[in-house]
Amino acid sequence: MITSSEEPDAGLLPGTRRALLHRLAVAQAEGRVPSAVGAVVRDGRTVWTGARGGDAGGVDGGDGGPDAARAAETQYRIGSITKTFVAVLVMRLRDEGLLDLADPLGRHLGDGLGAPDAPDAPDAPEAGAMTVAQLLSHSSGLAAEPRGPWWERTPGGLRPEPGDLFGERPLRHPAGRRHHYSNLGYALLGALVERLRGAPWYDVLREEVLDPLGMRRTTPLPYEPYARGWAVHPWADAVQPEPLADTGRMAPAGQLWSTAADLCRFAAFLAAGDDRVLGGESLAEMRAPAVAPEAGAWDQSYGLGMQLVRSGGRLLAGHTGSMPGFLAAVWTAPGERLASVALVNATSGLPVGGLAADLLGIVAEREPSLPEPWRPRSQADPELLALTGPWYWGPAAFALRLREGRALELVPVGGAGRASRFRPEPDGTWTGLDGYYAGETLRAVRGADGAVSHLDLGTFVFTRAPYDPDAPVPGGVDPEGWRAEGRRADR
């Protein structure tokens, strides 16, 4: 059974809805998964939800083929998408000044990384030296998995304390050298949140993220209605149930259950930010590549708690997830104000990240988002207006534009040159946000008369005229100035 729904004024064309349903149906059939749910968000609103399957116990309920509205409220386990939620909590701690991303973990956890009670598990003092940023970006060098049996299918009571997570060789690579995905690392980040907040990590998540975003159906354990997790036999059309384990200390790596409706709310937040939870600048920082991809994988990377992939010519940010019996994905394309969600209840068989990317791509290609309408500012600071217009770095022409909130944008005239956006600072300077000038300081330098004589950008001098002789251009300006080509100054 295929069903779909969208808000009455969503505006998706019938052909687009049909294409989305077809992609979901093909994925469910060819992937051989009991059920699949997909959704698309545009401009912060869910504009389409579709569901397929359910007759193998995939989505609990009467006729075995739920309508899309009910499927959107059915819980699926979301696996490692949990990591993005934990990363948001860590970034909130950073924005509040309670930690720095460069802090070593041991500065905050201290003896929480001590030797475990189990006699065959070693102390792991090396883990205290890795930084918070390295843990967020999976570049800490930690082992991929904790000690003990397969953690996703065994009780968390086997590893009751953080020190119990470390196996015989907890570090597999030098810290900061390469990307090596580590579930263990996110368990430690969950412990970090608990130490600094003084409360269980999920309680913090509910209060600081889930409740403000209206995500009432995102929980560590499932509540009806929820999908049952299945393993599908690789060579026969048969299934068997997967166990449902409470993973304890490993929960921040992949414990959460959620719904398509809740994940659409989360995706809208990831794409645009919400000052009640985390601002747009911090989310943009999370989306920036933090480590180099593996050789041969330059179409994907990892930021701070977000996976980054290229699909259909666009860069997507979000996360995929898997736990026994479940696969999930959330992708955002912030520049196009689009996001997508895909959930299935099978351990393997379907590349769910590709499904979610295709759903987003169908809407992007068939019905691209309209640009935000231009609106004049109600008021602009005259001093900032005076800074706008043409500036020159040597002979190269640039334009400085005033943006919302006293922000500035520097763009080359003609397209060749270094462009950057700048965030205003309380001291009257600006800090670069992207490109070559990311992190660099832009200053408007005033002369003795109080007028702006030039711009200083990371020691580069920008003047109102090309090589302005009245400005302090490093190295000076030839006293004869500009001349015809070939004319020598000494003739």
Secondary structure as UniProt FT lines:
FT   STRAND          2..5
FT   TURN            8..9
FT   HELIX           14..31
FT   STRAND          35..42
FT   TURN            43..44
FT   STRAND          45..53
FT   TURN            55..56
FT   TURN            62..63
FT   HELIX           68..72
FT   STRAND          75..77
FT   TURN            79..80
FT   HELIX           81..95
FT   TURN            96..97
FT   TURN            101..102
FT   HELIX           106..109
FT   HELIX           110..113
FT   TURN            119..120
FT   HELIX           125..129
FT   HELIX           132..136
FT   TURN            137..138
FT   HELIX           151..153
FT   HELIX           156..158
FT   HELIX           162..165
FT   TURN            175..176
FT   HELIX           183..197
FT   HELIX           201..205
FT   HELIX           206..210
FT   HELIX           211..213
FT   TURN            216..217
FT   STRAND          230..232
FT   TURN            234..235
FT   STRAND          239..241
FT   HELIX           248..253
FT   STRAND          257..258
FT   HELIX           260..272
FT   TURN            275..277
FT   HELIX           280..287
FT   TURN            295..296
FT   TURN            298..299
FT   STRAND          300..302
FT   STRAND          307..311
FT   TURN            312..313
FT   STRAND          314..323
FT   TURN            324..325
FT   STRAND          326..333
FT   HELIX           334..336
FT   STRAND          338..344
FT   HELIX           352..366
FT   HELIX           382..387
FT   STRAND          389..393
FT   TURN            394..395
FT   STRAND          396..402
FT   HELIX           404..406
FT   STRAND          408..412
FT   TURN            413..414
FT   STRAND          420..424
FT   TURN            426..427
FT   STRAND          430..432
FT   HELIX           435..437
FT   TURN            438..439
FT   STRAND          441..446
FT   TURN            448..449
FT   STRAND          452..457
FT   TURN            458..459
FT   STRAND          460..463
FT   TURN            466..467
FT   TURN            469..470
FT   TURN            474..475
FT   TURN            479..480
FT   TURN            485..486
FT   TURN            489..490
//
